[in-house]
Amino acid sequence: MNYQTPLARVRGLGSARQGSHDWWMQRVSAIALLPLSLWLAAYLSILPNVTYEQVIRWISLPWNTVLLLSFILLSLYHAMLGLQVVIEDYVHNDWMKLLGTLGIRLVTAFLTLSTVFSVLHIVFLGGHG
């Protein structure tokens, strides 16, 4: 026989208090991506008229490197949070939810490392090597 009230039975089983933090981080990253996206779109609009060497020089400028890396990191973080929410909301099998979340984090980590490496390779080696 269980003498607990309904509230006592569910206490501790609810929110991990992580959802509101993720929700805020999704909004903050979206707001930060707005000016970065406009900056990148403005450059990409002139891209057909520039040479490979000009692109390498443009990426190698310190502010452009910082802004490009910021755009990449924020985009991947924002995407990871969004995909995680989709899995948490629509996948109901616990082990598939865990596997999906782990997969998203691993793919995001790999993409983050490879894109940061690529930009830094361009900056320090000029795209050659």
Secondary structure as the mmCIF struct_conf table of DSSP 4:
data_model
#
loop_
_struct_conf.conf_type_id
_struct_conf.id
_struct_conf.beg_label_comp_id
_struct_conf.beg_label_asym_id
_struct_conf.beg_label_seq_id
_struct_conf.end_label_comp_id
_struct_conf.end_label_asym_id
_struct_conf.end_label_seq_id
HELX_RH_AL_P HELX_RH_AL_P1 PRO A 6 VAL A 10
TURN_TY1_P TURN_TY1_P1 ARG A 11 GLY A 12
BEND BEND1 LEU A 13 GLY A 14
BEND BEND2 ARG A 17 ARG A 17
HELX_RH_AL_P HELX_RH_AL_P2 GLY A 19 ILE A 46
HELX_RH_3T_P HELX_RH_3T_P1 LEU A 47 ASN A 49
BEND BEND3 VAL A 50 VAL A 50
HELX_RH_AL_P HELX_RH_AL_P3 TYR A 52 SER A 60
BEND BEND4 LEU A 61 LEU A 61
HELX_RH_AL_P HELX_RH_AL_P4 PRO A 62 TYR A 90
BEND BEND5 ASN A 93 ASN A 93
HELX_RH_AL_P HELX_RH_AL_P5 ASP A 94 LEU A 125
TURN_TY1_P TURN_TY1_P2 GLY A 126 GLY A 127
#
